[in-house]
Amino acid sequence: MKGGFYLLLLFVAAVLEAGGDALVRTGLHSSLLVKRAEFLLLGGFVLFSYGIVVNLPDWDFGRLLGVYVTLFFLVAQLINYFGFGQKPSVAIIVGGALIVGGGLIISFWKP
């Protein structure tokens, strides 16, 4: 149960961080001042929420960082594809496979 809860919390944190970054990016590139301000404020709030979610639990974040980086990468690629319409390049796919592999090693390697 504890491992599943931490995984869910890390997934929520990854969604908040990547989503907040996407909102800030959208705000920075918006041509209307009102829309720019709305996206930047919302992005700031979402990124602040990420900071709370990721730091609230008392966990060994260094050990869970590999899983988090993997989840962040995957969520960021989904947002990039569905939110911005950009397909990942071969370099991103190959590099992403290394990121996922590293996350799996950190997660499942038994000393």
PyRosetta script that sets phi, psi and omega in degrees:
from pyrosetta import init, pose_from_sequence

init()
pose = pose_from_sequence("MKGGFYLLLLFVAAVLEAGGDALVRTGLHSSLLVKRAEFLLLGGFVLFSYGIVVNLPDWDFGRLLGVYVTLFFLVAQLINYFGFGQKPSVAIIVGGALIVGGGLIISFWKP")
pose.set_psi(1, -45.9)
pose.set_omega(1, -177.7)
pose.set_phi(2, -61.4)
pose.set_psi(2, -43.1)
pose.set_omega(2, 179.4)
pose.set_phi(3, -63.6)
pose.set_psi(3, -40.8)
pose.set_omega(3, 178.0)
pose.set_phi(4, -65.6)
pose.set_psi(4, -38.1)
pose.set_omega(4, 178.1)
pose.set_phi(5, -65.1)
pose.set_psi(5, -43.9)
pose.set_omega(5, 178.6)
pose.set_phi(6, -63.6)
pose.set_psi(6, -39.5)
pose.set_omega(6, 178.2)
pose.set_phi(7, -62.7)
pose.set_psi(7, -43.5)
pose.set_omega(7, 177.6)
pose.set_phi(8, -62.6)
pose.set_psi(8, -43.3)
pose.set_omega(8, 179.4)
pose.set_phi(9, -63.3)
pose.set_psi(9, -40.9)
pose.set_omega(9, 177.4)
pose.set_phi(10, -66.1)
pose.set_psi(10, -37.1)
pose.set_omega(10, 177.2)
pose.set_phi(11, -64.8)
pose.set_psi(11, -44.1)
pose.set_omega(11, 177.8)
pose.set_phi(12, -61.0)
pose.set_psi(12, -43.5)
pose.set_omega(12, 178.7)
pose.set_phi(13, -61.0)
pose.set_psi(13, -42.3)
pose.set_omega(13, 179.5)
pose.set_phi(14, -64.0)
pose.set_psi(14, -41.0)
pose.set_omega(14, 178.1)
pose.set_phi(15, -64.0)
pose.set_psi(15, -43.3)
pose.set_omega(15, 179.9)
pose.set_phi(16, -65.1)
pose.set_psi(16, -43.8)
pose.set_omega(16, -178.3)
pose.set_phi(17, -67.9)
pose.set_psi(17, -50.4)
pose.set_omega(17, -179.4)
pose.set_phi(18, -66.5)
pose.set_psi(18, -39.3)
pose.set_omega(18, 178.3)
pose.set_phi(19, -66.0)
pose.set_psi(19, -41.2)
pose.set_omega(19, 177.1)
pose.set_phi(20, -63.2)
pose.set_psi(20, -42.4)
pose.set_omega(20, 176.4)
pose.set_phi(21, -60.8)
pose.set_psi(21, -41.4)
pose.set_omega(21, 179.5)
pose.set_phi(22, -64.9)
pose.set_psi(22, -39.5)
pose.set_omega(22, 178.0)
pose.set_phi(23, -64.9)
pose.set_psi(23, -42.4)
pose.set_omega(23, 178.2)
pose.set_phi(24, -63.8)
pose.set_psi(24, -42.6)
pose.set_omega(24, 178.5)
pose.set_phi(25, -60.3)
pose.set_psi(25, -44.6)
pose.set_omega(25, 178.6)
pose.set_phi(26, -61.7)
pose.set_psi(26, -42.4)
pose.set_omega(26, 178.6)
pose.set_phi(27, -63.0)
pose.set_psi(27, -42.0)
pose.set_omega(27, -179.4)
pose.set_phi(28, -64.2)
pose.set_psi(28, -29.1)
pose.set_omega(28, -177.0)
pose.set_phi(29, -101.8)
pose.set_psi(29, 5.9)
pose.set_omega(29, 178.6)
pose.set_phi(30, -78.0)
pose.set_psi(30, 140.8)
pose.set_omega(30, -178.4)
pose.set_phi(31, -86.5)
pose.set_psi(31, -24.1)
pose.set_omega(31, 179.5)
pose.set_phi(32, -89.6)
pose.set_psi(32, 129.3)
pose.set_omega(32, -176.4)
pose.set_phi(33, -59.5)
pose.set_psi(33, -40.5)
pose.set_omega(33, -179.7)
pose.set_phi(34, -64.8)
pose.set_psi(34, -46.0)
pose.set_omega(34, 178.6)
pose.set_phi(35, -63.8)
pose.set_psi(35, -40.0)
pose.set_omega(35, 178.5)
pose.set_phi(36, -59.2)
pose.set_psi(36, -48.0)
pose.set_omega(36, -179.8)
pose.set_phi(37, -63.6)
pose.set_psi(37, -41.7)
pose.set_omega(37, 179.9)
pose.set_phi(38, -61.9)
pose.set_psi(38, -48.1)
pose.set_omega(38, -179.1)
pose.set_phi(39, -65.6)
pose.set_psi(39, -40.2)
pose.set_omega(39, -179.8)
pose.set_phi(40, -66.3)
pose.set_psi(40, -42.7)
pose.set_omega(40, 178.1)
pose.set_phi(41, -65.6)
pose.set_psi(41, -44.6)
pose.set_omega(41, 178.8)
pose.set_phi(42, -64.1)
pose.set_psi(42, -42.4)
pose.set_omega(42, 177.3)
pose.set_phi(43, -61.2)
pose.set_psi(43, -41.7)
pose.set_omega(43, 177.2)
pose.set_phi(44, -62.1)
pose.set_psi(44, -41.9)
pose.set_omega(44, 178.0)
pose.set_phi(45, -63.9)
pose.set_psi(45, -43.7)
pose.set_omega(45, -179.3)
pose.set_phi(46, -65.2)
pose.set_psi(46, -41.2)
pose.set_omega(46, 178.7)
pose.set_phi(47, -67.4)
pose.set_psi(47, -36.2)
pose.set_omega(47, 174.4)
pose.set_phi(48, -62.7)
pose.set_psi(48, -41.8)
pose.set_omega(48, 177.6)
pose.set_phi(49, -61.9)
pose.set_psi(49, -40.5)
pose.set_omega(49, 175.7)
pose.set_phi(50, -56.7)
pose.set_psi(50, -46.4)
pose.set_omega(50, -178.9)
pose.set_phi(51, -59.5)
pose.set_psi(51, -37.5)
pose.set_omega(51, 177.8)
pose.set_phi(52, -69.9)
pose.set_psi(52, -49.0)
pose.set_omega(52, -176.7)
pose.set_phi(53, -59.6)
pose.set_psi(53, -43.4)
pose.set_omega(53, -174.0)
pose.set_phi(54, -77.6)
pose.set_psi(54, -22.8)
pose.set_omega(54, -176.8)
pose.set_phi(55, -105.6)
pose.set_psi(55, -9.1)
pose.set_omega(55, -178.3)
pose.set_phi(56, -67.5)
pose.set_psi(56, -46.6)
pose.set_omega(56, -178.9)
pose.set_phi(57, -69.5)
pose.set_psi(57, 152.9)
pose.set_omega(57, 175.5)
pose.set_phi(58, -94.4)
pose.set_psi(58, 88.5)
pose.set_omega(58, -176.9)
pose.set_phi(59, -134.0)
pose.set_psi(59, 165.1)
pose.set_omega(59, 175.1)
pose.set_phi(60, -82.7)
pose.set_psi(60, 86.4)
pose.set_omega(60, -174.2)
pose.set_phi(61, -64.7)
pose.set_psi(61, -29.0)
pose.set_omega(61, 177.9)
pose.set_phi(62, -59.4)
pose.set_psi(62, -38.5)
pose.set_omega(62, 178.6)
pose.set_phi(63, -73.1)
pose.set_psi(63, -37.2)
pose.set_omega(63, -177.4)
pose.set_phi(64, -83.5)
pose.set_psi(64, -6.8)
pose.set_omega(64, -176.6)
pose.set_phi(65, -60.2)
pose.set_psi(65, -37.0)
pose.set_omega(65, 179.1)
pose.set_phi(66, -61.3)
pose.set_psi(66, -42.3)
pose.set_omega(66, 177.3)
pose.set_phi(67, -65.9)
pose.set_psi(67, -42.2)
pose.set_omega(67, -178.4)
pose.set_phi(68, -63.4)
pose.set_psi(68, -46.3)
pose.set_omega(68, -179.4)
pose.set_phi(69, -60.4)
pose.set_psi(69, -39.9)
pose.set_omega(69, 177.8)
pose.set_phi(70, -62.6)
pose.set_psi(70, -48.1)
pose.set_omega(70, 179.4)
pose.set_phi(71, -63.4)
pose.set_psi(71, -41.7)
pose.set_omega(71, 178.9)
pose.set_phi(72, -60.6)
pose.set_psi(72, -45.0)
pose.set_omega(72, 179.7)
pose.set_phi(73, -59.7)
pose.set_psi(73, -47.7)
pose.set_omega(73, -178.1)
pose.set_phi(74, -63.5)
pose.set_psi(74, -45.1)
pose.set_omega(74, 179.5)
pose.set_phi(75, -64.1)
pose.set_psi(75, -42.1)
pose.set_omega(75, 179.9)
pose.set_phi(76, -62.2)
pose.set_psi(76, -38.8)
pose.set_omega(76, 178.9)
pose.set_phi(77, -68.1)
pose.set_psi(77, -38.2)
pose.set_omega(77, 176.8)
pose.set_phi(78, -64.1)
pose.set_psi(78, -43.7)
pose.set_omega(78, 178.0)
pose.set_phi(79, -64.3)
pose.set_psi(79, -41.7)
pose.set_omega(79, 179.3)
pose.set_phi(80, -61.5)
pose.set_psi(80, -40.5)
pose.set_omega(80, -178.7)
pose.set_phi(81, -74.3)
pose.set_psi(81, -52.7)
pose.set_omega(81, -175.3)
pose.set_phi(82, -81.1)
pose.set_psi(82, -32.1)
pose.set_omega(82, -177.8)
pose.set_phi(83, -86.7)
pose.set_psi(83, -35.2)
pose.set_omega(83, -176.1)
pose.set_phi(84, -117.4)
pose.set_psi(84, -1.9)
pose.set_omega(84, 175.8)
pose.set_phi(85, 67.9)
pose.set_psi(85, 27.4)
pose.set_omega(85, -178.5)
pose.set_phi(86, -108.7)
pose.set_psi(86, 121.2)
pose.set_omega(86, 177.6)
pose.set_phi(87, -77.0)
pose.set_psi(87, 144.7)
pose.set_omega(87, 177.1)
pose.set_phi(88, -69.9)
pose.set_psi(88, 141.5)
pose.set_omega(88, 177.6)
pose.set_phi(89, -77.6)
pose.set_psi(89, 171.5)
pose.set_omega(89, 176.9)
pose.set_phi(90, -61.0)
pose.set_psi(90, -40.3)
pose.set_omega(90, 179.3)
pose.set_phi(91, -61.0)
pose.set_psi(91, -40.4)
pose.set_omega(91, 179.1)
pose.set_phi(92, -68.3)
pose.set_psi(92, -39.1)
pose.set_omega(92, 179.0)
pose.set_phi(93, -65.7)
pose.set_psi(93, -45.1)
pose.set_omega(93, -180.0)
pose.set_phi(94, -66.8)
pose.set_psi(94, -47.7)
pose.set_omega(94, 178.0)
pose.set_phi(95, -62.0)
pose.set_psi(95, -39.1)
pose.set_omega(95, 177.7)
pose.set_phi(96, -63.5)
pose.set_psi(96, -36.6)
pose.set_omega(96, 176.6)
pose.set_phi(97, -62.9)
pose.set_psi(97, -37.1)
pose.set_omega(97, 176.3)
pose.set_phi(98, -67.0)
pose.set_psi(98, -40.5)
pose.set_omega(98, 177.4)
pose.set_phi(99, -61.6)
pose.set_psi(99, -47.8)
pose.set_omega(99, 179.6)
pose.set_phi(100, -63.2)
pose.set_psi(100, -42.5)
pose.set_omega(100, 177.3)
pose.set_phi(101, -60.0)
pose.set_psi(101, -43.0)
pose.set_omega(101, 177.6)
pose.set_phi(102, -62.6)
pose.set_psi(102, -41.3)
pose.set_omega(102, 177.5)
pose.set_phi(103, -62.7)
pose.set_psi(103, -38.9)
pose.set_omega(103, 178.1)
pose.set_phi(104, -66.8)
pose.set_psi(104, -40.5)
pose.set_omega(104, 178.2)
pose.set_phi(105, -62.6)
pose.set_psi(105, -47.5)
pose.set_omega(105, -179.9)
pose.set_phi(106, -62.4)
pose.set_psi(106, -37.7)
pose.set_omega(106, -176.8)
pose.set_phi(107, -72.6)
pose.set_psi(107, -41.5)
pose.set_omega(107, -168.1)
pose.set_phi(108, -111.3)
pose.set_psi(108, -5.9)
pose.set_omega(108, 178.9)
pose.set_phi(109, -67.6)
pose.set_psi(109, 123.9)
pose.set_omega(109, 178.7)
pose.set_phi(110, -104.4)
pose.set_psi(110, 116.5)
pose.set_omega(110, -179.0)
pose.set_phi(111, -66.4)
pose.dump_pdb("model.pdb")
